[in-house]
Amino acid sequence: MEVSHQASIDQVLAQMRQLRQAAGMDRKAELLPPGFGASQPVDRPGFGNVMKDALTKVNELQKTSDAMKTEYIRTDGATDITRVMVASQKASIAFQATVQVRNKMVEAYKEIMNMPV
C-alpha cells in the first residue's frame, strides 16, 4: 500500500511542477513586448486549461468510483471488491491532491495580496 501511495504522490508532484512551469511560462510571455524573440508561436496549454483538465480527470475518477460502488451493491458482491476499493482510493487521493493544490493557490494569492506595492 505504501508503494502505490508514494507513486501517487510522485505523480501529483509531477503534475504540480507542470502547472507551475506552465504558469511561469505564461507570465514570462506577458512581460515581453509583443513579437519579442518569438519567430513562431508556440502552442502551449494555458494554466486555466491545465487546471480544467485536471479537475475533469478528478471528476471522472469520482464518477467511476461511484459507479463501481453502485455496481458492487447492486450485484450483491459479484463485482470484484479489489477493483472497487482501488477505484475508490484513486478518487480519494485525486480529491485530496486537488484540495492541497487549491490550498496552495489560496496561500499564494494571500501572499501576493500582502506584498507591498
C-alpha positions as CSV (number, residue, x, y, z in Angstrom):
1,M,0.0,0.0,0.0
2,E,2.9,2.4,0.8
3,V,4.4,1.9,-2.6
4,S,1.3,2.9,-4.5
5,H,0.7,5.8,-2.2
6,Q,4.2,7.1,-2.9
7,A,3.7,6.6,-6.6
8,S,0.5,8.7,-6.5
9,I,2.3,11.4,-4.6
10,D,5.1,11.5,-7.1
11,Q,2.5,11.8,-9.9
12,V,0.8,14.6,-8.1
13,L,4.1,16.4,-7.6
14,A,4.9,16.0,-11.3
15,Q,1.6,17.5,-12.3
16,M,2.1,20.4,-9.8
17,R,5.6,21.0,-11.4
18,Q,4.0,21.0,-14.8
19,L,1.3,23.5,-13.7
20,R,4.0,25.7,-12.1
21,Q,6.1,25.6,-15.2
22,A,3.1,26.4,-17.4
23,A,2.1,29.3,-15.2
24,G,5.7,30.7,-15.1
25,M,6.0,30.5,-18.9
26,D,2.7,32.2,-19.4
27,R,3.8,35.0,-17.1
28,K,7.1,35.5,-18.9
29,A,5.4,35.8,-22.2
30,E,3.2,38.6,-20.8
31,L,6.3,40.6,-19.6
32,L,7.9,40.6,-23.1
33,P,7.0,43.2,-25.7
34,P,4.7,41.9,-28.5
35,G,6.7,39.9,-31.1
36,F,9.9,40.0,-29.0
37,G,12.1,36.9,-29.6
38,A,9.3,34.8,-31.0
39,S,9.5,34.0,-34.7
40,Q,6.9,31.2,-34.4
41,P,4.0,31.0,-32.0
42,V,4.3,28.0,-29.6
43,D,1.1,26.1,-28.9
44,R,1.1,25.6,-25.1
45,P,-1.9,25.0,-22.9
46,G,-2.7,27.8,-20.6
47,F,-2.9,27.5,-16.8
48,G,-6.7,27.6,-16.8
49,N,-6.9,24.8,-19.4
50,V,-4.5,22.6,-17.4
51,M,-6.5,23.2,-14.2
52,K,-9.7,22.5,-16.0
53,D,-8.3,19.2,-17.4
54,A,-7.1,18.1,-14.0
55,L,-10.4,18.8,-12.4
56,T,-12.2,17.0,-15.2
57,K,-9.9,14.0,-14.5
58,V,-10.7,14.1,-10.8
59,N,-14.4,14.3,-11.5
60,E,-14.2,11.3,-13.9
61,L,-12.3,9.2,-11.2
62,Q,-15.0,10.0,-8.7
63,K,-17.8,9.1,-11.1
64,T,-16.1,5.8,-11.9
65,S,-15.6,5.0,-8.3
66,D,-19.3,5.8,-7.5
67,A,-20.4,3.6,-10.5
68,M,-18.3,0.7,-9.3
69,K,-19.6,1.0,-5.7
70,T,-23.2,1.0,-7.0
71,E,-22.4,-2.0,-9.3
72,Y,-20.9,-3.8,-6.3
73,I,-24.0,-3.1,-4.1
74,R,-26.5,-3.9,-6.9
75,T,-24.9,-7.3,-7.8
76,D,-24.5,-8.4,-4.1
77,G,-20.7,-8.7,-4.3
78,A,-20.4,-10.3,-7.8
79,T,-18.2,-7.4,-8.8
80,D,-14.5,-7.7,-7.7
81,I,-14.2,-5.8,-4.4
82,T,-10.5,-5.2,-5.1
83,R,-11.3,-3.2,-8.2
84,V,-13.9,-1.2,-6.3
85,M,-11.5,-0.4,-3.5
86,V,-8.7,0.6,-5.9
87,A,-11.0,2.9,-7.8
88,S,-12.2,4.4,-4.5
89,Q,-8.7,5.1,-3.3
90,K,-7.7,6.6,-6.6
91,A,-10.6,9.0,-6.4
92,S,-9.9,9.8,-2.8
93,I,-6.2,10.5,-3.4
94,A,-7.0,12.7,-6.5
95,F,-9.5,14.7,-4.5
96,Q,-7.1,15.2,-1.6
97,A,-4.4,16.3,-4.1
98,T,-6.9,18.8,-5.6
99,V,-7.7,20.2,-2.2
100,Q,-4.0,20.6,-1.4
101,V,-3.4,22.4,-4.8
102,R,-6.3,24.7,-4.0
103,N,-4.9,25.4,-0.5
104,K,-1.5,26.3,-2.0
105,M,-3.1,28.5,-4.6
106,V,-5.1,30.4,-1.9
107,E,-2.0,30.7,0.2
108,A,0.0,32.1,-2.8
109,Y,-2.8,34.5,-3.6
110,K,-2.9,35.8,0.0
111,E,0.9,36.2,0.0
112,I,0.8,38.2,-3.2
113,M,-2.0,40.4,-1.9
114,N,0.0,41.1,1.2
115,M,3.1,42.2,-0.7
116,P,3.8,45.9,-0.6
117,V,3.4,47.8,-3.8
